Amino acid sequence: MLSASGELEFKLLREQLDVSDSVLSKHIKSLEEAGYVAVAKRRDFGHRRTWLSLTSAGRGAYTEHVNELREMVG
């Protein structure tokens, strides 16, 4: 999902994955620390929203992972 969009709101990703805030936050924190995901917090119509996007390293890791999976299934 994140690879298909330039930027995705935390709330939308959480709803699509059907996980809790805490579960998604934990995973996002790990991905951010690894340099794969960038997190931006902005105000939108008075509400604070969290936006997520893949970094260049994240895109590269995702592409490599998908290629490896394709090789496995042949």
C-alpha angles and dihedrals in degrees: 000000000000092000092055095054131051092226133001131195116242092231093054093048091048091051093047092050092041094225134130125264091251095051093049093042091054093052094044090051091054092048091047092050089050089053095245100112132041118210122205125183116203139164115246118184090337095311124110110233132185118222125195130201137169117252122221088263090050092051090049093049091047093050092048091049093050091048091051091050091050090052091051094054091041 
